Amino acid sequence: MPAPRRSSAKPVILGAVVVVLVLLGGGLATALYLNRGGGGGAVASPGTAPAAGNAAPASAPASAHSTGPIYRKLPACEDFSASTLKSLVPDAQKTTDKHQGDNLSCSWDNYLALNGTNESRAIEINMGFFRDSSETATQAAKDKFGDLLSDAKGQAGTTAAGTKYGAVSSLSGLGTQAFSLDNTTQSDLATDGATTVDLMVDNVIVEIAFGGSDGPMGQEKPMAAIDTSKGAQTAAHAAIDWLTACSDCKS
């Protein structure tokens, strides 16, 4: 019989959150959307802050208009690739399924015990889209992606709150732009290894994390970065297919 699943078997999603949907334990915050380094706003609908008191704003920024279809809706968690889940997280159980405004968070994990060896795996996907505001939705997403990349580069090679970050790697063939960052996190129960991939598709920002650990109870070792990176990129390709296959998400 499998041992009970543990809540620490989670890949670490990086950065300070703007809107926290649910905390899953083990240092993993399922959040939309990420804002590494502080400043800036949520991914969706940047908008204009209300004026203080009764004073009217001096002037409202002109509204930009996208020239082509943009994403105005996100797909459902249950439509994510079943074959990808089966490959990366065997016997996965869904642990997060959240829509909040223009944001979406989905995660699945497992904890398997076989012949004295434990295996934990988890995938988490967070995404959010921008609407046209003072700049086009696609430009807003591009600006946010640039902020995320800059902040990730600032974290690379550092250790904070028990998490050691690797190097940032640029990725090709994943949306408009993409990068990855490896990490290992030491908790009271185990040391987990993970890779996070951030990418942009039109006016959508997507973050995918994949990771886990293996070994006897209490002696689990983190997944190797080469394996978490490969798995995270596989999940990223599946996430792009999942988003673009949503026939009524773009208009």
C-alpha positions in Angstrom: 0.0 0.0 0.0 1.3 3.5 -0.7 2.3 5.6 2.2 0.2 8.7 3.0 1.0 11.6 0.7 2.9 14.4 2.3 2.1 18.1 1.8 5.8 19.0 1.3 6.0 17.3 -2.1 5.6 20.5 -4.0 7.8 22.4 -6.5 8.7 25.8 -5.3 7.1 28.7 -7.1 9.4 31.7 -7.0 8.9 35.3 -6.0 6.6 37.4 -3.8 3.0 37.0 -4.6 0.4 39.7 -5.3 -2.7 37.6 -4.9 -2.5 34.4 -2.8 -5.1 31.9 -3.7 -4.2 29.0 -1.3 -1.1 27.9 0.6 -0.2 24.2 0.1 2.7 23.8 2.6 6.3 22.9 2.1 7.2 26.4 1.1 5.0 26.4 -2.0 2.6 29.2 -2.5 0.0 28.7 -5.2 -0.4 32.3 -6.2 -1.5 34.6 -9.0 0.2 36.4 -10.0 3.9 36.6 -9.2 5.7 39.8 -8.7 9.4 39.1 -8.0 11.3 41.9 -6.4 8.2 44.0 -5.3 6.5 46.8 -7.2 4.2 46.4 -10.2 0.8 45.0 -10.1 -1.2 41.8 -10.7 -1.1 40.2 -14.1 -4.6 40.9 -15.1 -6.2 44.3 -15.7 -3.5 46.7 -14.4 -6.0 49.6 -14.6 -5.6 53.0 -12.8 -5.6 53.4 -9.0 -8.4 55.4 -7.5 -7.6 58.9 -6.5 -7.2 59.6 -2.7 -10.1 61.3 -0.9 -12.6 63.2 -3.0 -10.0 64.5 -5.5 -10.6 63.5 -9.1 -7.7 62.1 -11.1 -5.9 64.8 -13.1 -6.3 62.8 -16.3 -7.1 59.2 -17.2 -4.6 57.4 -19.5 -5.9 56.8 -23.0 -7.1 53.2 -23.5 -5.1 51.1 -25.9 -6.7 48.7 -28.2 -5.2 45.4 -29.5 -5.3 45.1 -33.2 -6.0 41.4 -33.2 -7.7 38.7 -31.1 -6.4 38.4 -27.5 -7.1 35.9 -24.7 -10.1 36.9 -22.6 -10.6 33.6 -20.9 -8.5 30.7 -19.6 -9.0 26.9 -20.0 -10.3 24.6 -17.3 -7.9 22.6 -15.2 -9.6 19.3 -16.1 -8.7 19.9 -19.7 -5.0 19.8 -19.1 -3.2 16.9 -20.8 -4.0 13.6 -19.1 -1.1 11.9 -20.8 1.4 14.5 -19.5 0.1 14.1 -16.0 0.3 10.3 -16.3 3.9 10.5 -17.6 5.2 13.1 -15.1 3.0 12.6 -12.0 1.8 8.9 -12.0 -1.5 8.5 -10.0 -1.7 12.3 -9.7 -4.3 13.8 -7.4 -5.5 17.3 -8.1 -4.7 19.6 -5.2 -5.6 23.0 -6.7 -8.2 24.1 -9.1 -8.8 27.9 -8.8 -10.1 30.6 -11.1 -9.9 34.1 -9.7 -10.8 36.9 -12.1 -8.4 36.7 -15.0 -6.1 34.2 -13.3 -6.0 30.4 -13.0 -4.1 28.0 -10.8 -3.9 24.2 -11.1 -1.7 21.7 -9.4 -1.4 17.9 -9.1 0.8 15.8 -6.9 1.5 12.2 -5.8 3.4 10.3 -3.2 4.2 6.7 -4.0 5.9 4.0 -2.0 7.4 0.9 -3.8 9.8 -1.6 -2.5 11.0 0.7 0.3 11.6 3.7 -2.0 9.3 6.7 -1.8 8.6 8.9 -4.8 7.0 12.3 -4.8 6.1 14.4 -7.9 4.2 17.6 -8.4 3.2 19.9 -11.2 1.8 23.4 -10.6 0.5 25.8 -13.3 -0.3 29.4 -12.8 -1.5 31.7 -15.5 -3.1 35.1 -15.9 -3.9 37.4 -18.8 -3.8 41.1 -19.3 -6.6 43.2 -20.8 -6.1 46.4 -22.8 -5.6 49.4 -20.6 -3.1 52.3 -20.9 -1.1 49.9 -23.2 -2.1 46.9 -25.2 -2.7 43.7 -23.5 0.2 42.0 -25.3 2.6 44.9 -24.4 1.5 44.7 -20.8 2.3 40.9 -20.7 5.7 41.6 -22.4 6.5 44.2 -19.7 5.5 41.7 -17.0 7.6 39.0 -18.5 10.6 41.3 -18.5 10.1 42.0 -14.8 9.9 38.3 -14.0 13.1 37.6 -16.0 15.0 40.4 -14.3 13.9 39.3 -10.9 14.8 35.7 -11.6 18.2 36.7 -12.7 18.6 38.5 -9.3 17.7 35.3 -7.5 19.9 33.0 -9.5 22.8 31.6 -7.5 21.4 32.7 -4.2 19.9 30.9 -1.2 16.9 32.3 0.7 14.5 30.7 3.2 15.9 27.2 2.7 15.7 27.4 -1.1 18.8 27.4 -3.3 18.4 28.8 -6.8 20.3 27.7 -9.8 21.0 29.6 -13.0 18.4 31.2 -15.4 18.2 29.5 -18.8 16.6 31.0 -21.8 14.3 28.6 -23.7 13.2 28.5 -27.3 10.1 27.0 -28.9 7.9 27.8 -25.9 5.5 30.6 -26.7 6.8 34.1 -27.5 9.5 34.1 -24.8 10.5 31.7 -22.0 13.1 31.0 -19.4 13.6 28.5 -16.6 15.2 28.5 -13.1 16.1 25.4 -11.0 15.9 25.2 -7.3 16.2 22.9 -4.3 14.3 23.4 -1.1 15.1 21.9 2.3 12.1 21.3 4.5 11.6 19.5 7.8 10.5 16.3 5.9 12.7 16.2 2.8 14.8 18.0 0.2 12.9 18.6 -3.0 14.2 19.6 -6.4 12.2 21.6 -8.9 12.4 23.6 -12.1 10.1 26.6 -12.8 9.4 27.7 -16.4 8.0 31.2 -17.1 6.6 31.9 -20.6 4.5 34.3 -22.5 1.8 33.5 -25.1 0.2 36.6 -26.6 -1.3 38.5 -23.6 -0.9 35.6 -21.2 1.8 34.9 -18.7 2.2 31.2 -17.7 4.4 29.7 -15.0 4.9 25.9 -14.7 6.8 24.2 -11.9 7.7 20.5 -11.8 9.7 18.6 -9.2 9.9 16.1 -6.4 12.2 13.7 -4.5 13.1 10.0 -4.2 14.5 7.7 -1.6 13.7 5.9 1.7 11.5 7.7 4.2 13.4 10.5 5.9 16.3 10.1 3.4 14.7 11.4 0.2 17.0 13.2 -2.2 15.9 15.9 -4.6 15.2 15.1 -8.2 18.2 16.1 -10.4 18.0 19.4 -12.2 18.3 17.7 -15.5 15.2 15.7 -14.8 13.1 18.5 -13.3 14.1 20.8 -16.2 13.1 18.2 -18.8 9.8 17.5 -17.0 9.0 21.2 -16.6 9.6 21.9 -20.3 7.4 18.9 -21.2 4.6 20.3 -19.0 5.2 23.8 -20.5 4.6 22.5 -24.0 1.5 20.7 -22.8 0.3 24.0 -21.1 0.7 25.9 -24.4 -1.2 23.3 -26.3 -3.9 23.4 -23.6 -4.2 27.1 -23.8 -4.2 27.4 -27.6 -6.7 24.5 -27.9 -9.3 26.5 -26.0 -11.6 27.5 -28.9 -13.5 30.2 -27.0 -10.7 31.7 -24.9 -9.5 34.1 -27.6 -11.5 36.8 -29.3 
